């Protein structure tokens, strides 16, 4: 979400935490627990706050953020570097034209709120989202989980 100066607001969504994922997956009848080593992708990461918090709290994870906004990605990279987060990675990319080949194989894929902020071409680009998670992974979109 963009603030009054055109920059993405800094926000952390509780629905993007491992504990929340585990609870919702269990409620859906698909028990899931985070592992010590995982790869997580946040699509539409904005300034990267969620990526940075997850990376800092889980130093053995590789946490990736993807966003179309070059300034937001530059700021996310700068903040992660300043915090010494060697496991937080950021990619500037347009979902409508995204080549998923270089993306990591992910255990968790998140796209919190993205669907409501992008156009039809980018929505079509999100069609690959569930296919990049591991068999035991999760996909979160608009705070809804789909067990893989």
Order of alpha helices (4+ residues) and beta strands (2+ residues): alpha-beta-alpha-beta-alpha-beta-beta-alpha-alpha-beta-beta
